[in-house]
Amino acid sequence: MSAELLDALKSGAQAAAPRLLGVEVVTRIGGALARGRIVETEAYLAEGDAASHSARGPTRRNASMFEAAGAGYVYLIYGMHLCFNVVTGAAGEGEAVLIRALEPLEGLEAMRSRRGDRVGDRDLCRGPGRLAQALGIEREDDGGALLAGGRIQLIDRSAAPSAVEVGPRIGITKSAELPLRFRDAAALAWCS
């Protein structure tokens, strides 16, 4: 992870969420490499955001969300899907960016083996649960550093998206009106 990207993550979820567009997520899990470019994110804030897992303070489930910028926050939803987040802000603040979709770049066969042979390229990493499954992300990745050498790594983008679409988050009921969903307008086919 570049110093510039780490500085962006330290600036908080709202600033980091659009900055993460174009960043690559790389996993080396079970002997398989998988890599994709982030095309959709959602910010979850430390204050004024009732949908954020940190809204009620630290718990065993959300403890990683209170770590310093650059940690991973992985949690289970609906009892069956894992979601992968990048922790932002300072230690103790409790904010993160949900990675909602990736454009698959490398390791598509590994992704298909995890998601199912009949899944098309477009659906491999479109949606947070699909994305985590395709990359091989597990509960054990919660709290892991996203710096070089770990199971999950962030590689800074070579260029910013030409246009970013901003809108309300989806799949939530609290604070749903907040414009904290960011999508690479040139990559909407890969978005959820």
C-alpha positions in Angstrom: 0.0 0.0 0.0 1.4 3.4 -0.9 2.0 6.1 1.6 -0.5 8.3 -0.4 -3.2 5.6 -0.1 -2.5 5.1 3.6 -2.9 8.9 4.1 -6.2 8.8 2.3 -7.4 6.0 4.5 -6.4 7.9 7.6 -8.5 10.9 6.4 -11.7 8.9 7.2 -14.3 6.8 5.4 -16.1 9.5 3.5 -12.9 10.7 1.9 -11.4 7.2 1.5 -14.4 5.6 -0.2 -14.1 7.4 -3.5 -10.3 7.3 -3.3 -10.4 3.4 -3.1 -12.0 3.3 -6.5 -9.4 1.8 -8.9 -7.3 0.3 -6.1 -6.6 -3.4 -6.5 -7.4 -6.1 -4.0 -5.1 -9.1 -4.2 -5.5 -12.3 -2.2 -3.2 -15.3 -2.0 -5.3 -17.8 -0.3 -5.2 -21.6 -0.6 -2.3 -21.4 -3.0 -4.4 -19.3 -5.5 -3.9 -15.7 -6.5 -7.0 -13.6 -7.2 -6.9 -9.9 -8.1 -9.5 -7.3 -8.9 -10.0 -3.5 -9.2 -12.4 -1.8 -6.8 -15.3 -0.3 -8.7 -17.9 0.3 -6.0 -17.6 1.3 -2.3 -19.8 2.5 0.6 -18.5 4.6 3.5 -19.6 3.9 7.1 -18.9 6.8 9.4 -17.9 7.0 13.1 -20.5 9.7 13.9 -24.0 10.5 12.7 -24.4 7.2 10.8 -27.0 4.9 12.4 -26.2 2.2 9.8 -22.5 1.9 10.8 -21.6 -1.1 12.9 -19.7 1.3 15.2 -22.8 3.4 16.0 -23.2 1.6 19.4 -19.6 1.5 20.2 -17.0 -1.3 20.2 -18.2 -5.0 20.5 -16.5 -8.3 19.9 -18.0 -8.4 16.3 -16.9 -4.9 15.3 -13.6 -4.6 17.2 -11.6 -4.5 14.0 -13.5 -1.5 12.8 -11.9 0.4 15.7 -8.3 -0.4 14.6 -6.1 2.1 12.8 -6.5 2.8 9.0 -5.3 -0.1 6.8 -6.8 -3.0 8.7 -9.4 -5.3 7.3 -12.8 -5.6 8.8 -14.6 -8.9 7.8 -18.0 -9.8 9.2 -20.9 -12.2 8.5 -24.3 -11.0 7.4 -27.6 -12.9 7.2 -25.7 -15.8 8.7 -24.2 -16.8 5.4 -22.3 -14.0 3.6 -19.0 -12.4 4.5 -18.3 -8.7 3.8 -14.9 -7.2 3.4 -14.2 -3.6 4.6 -11.1 -1.4 4.7 -10.8 0.3 8.1 -10.2 4.1 7.9 -9.5 6.9 10.3 -7.5 6.8 13.5 -7.5 3.9 16.0 -10.6 4.1 18.2 -12.8 6.0 15.8 -14.7 3.1 14.3 -15.2 3.7 10.6 -14.6 1.7 7.5 -15.3 1.4 3.8 -17.3 -1.6 2.5 -15.9 -2.9 -0.8 -19.1 -3.6 -2.8 -17.7 -4.7 -6.2 -14.6 -5.5 -8.1 -13.7 -5.8 -11.7 -12.0 -9.3 -11.8 -8.5 -9.0 -13.3 -6.5 -12.2 -12.5 -7.2 -15.6 -11.0 -10.7 -15.9 -12.5 -10.5 -19.7 -12.4 -9.8 -19.6 -8.7 -12.7 -17.2 -8.3 -15.0 -19.5 -10.3 -13.9 -22.5 -8.3 -15.0 -20.6 -5.1 -18.2 -19.2 -6.6 -19.3 -21.9 -9.0 -18.3 -22.9 -12.5 -21.4 -21.5 -14.1 -21.0 -18.0 -12.7 -20.1 -15.5 -15.4 -17.3 -13.0 -15.1 -19.7 -10.1 -14.4 -21.1 -11.9 -11.4 -17.9 -13.1 -9.8 -17.3 -10.0 -7.6 -20.5 -8.0 -8.1 -21.8 -7.5 -4.5 -20.0 -7.7 -1.2 -20.8 -11.3 -0.4 -19.9 -12.6 -3.9 -16.7 -10.6 -3.8 -15.5 -12.0 -0.5 -16.3 -15.6 -1.6 -14.6 -15.2 -5.0 -11.4 -13.8 -3.3 -11.4 -16.6 -0.7 -11.8 -14.1 2.2 -12.6 -15.8 5.5 -13.6 -14.7 9.0 -9.9 -15.3 10.0 -9.0 -12.3 7.8 -10.9 -9.9 10.2 -8.4 -7.5 11.7 -5.6 -8.4 9.3 -3.2 -5.7 8.0 -3.8 -4.9 4.3 -0.1 -4.1 3.8 2.2 -6.1 1.6 2.8 -9.7 2.6 -0.6 -10.5 4.1 -3.4 -12.7 2.8 -5.2 -9.6 1.5 -3.3 -6.7 0.0 -4.3 -3.4 -1.4 -2.3 -2.1 -4.4 -2.7 1.6 -5.2 -4.3 2.6 -8.4 -2.3 3.9 -11.4 -5.0 6.4 -12.4 -8.1 7.8 -10.8 -11.5 7.0 -12.4 -12.5 9.6 -15.0 -15.9 10.0 -13.3 -17.4 8.9 -9.9 -21.1 8.3 -9.4 -22.3 9.2 -5.9 -25.5 8.2 -4.3 -27.3 6.7 -1.3 -26.1 3.3 0.1 -28.2 0.3 -0.7 -29.4 -2.7 1.4 -29.8 -0.7 4.6 -32.7 1.0 6.4 -30.9 3.3 8.8 -29.2 6.5 7.4 -29.9 5.1 3.9 -30.3 8.6 2.5 -26.7 9.6 3.1 -24.8 9.9 -0.2 -22.0 7.5 0.8 -22.0 5.0 -2.1 -19.4 5.6 -4.7 -19.1 3.9 -8.1 -16.6 4.2 -11.0 -18.9 5.5 -13.7 -16.9 3.8 -16.5 -17.2 0.4 -14.8 -20.9 0.3 -13.9 -21.3 -3.1 -15.6 -19.2 -4.6 -12.7 -21.2 -2.8 -10.0 -23.9 -4.3 -7.8 
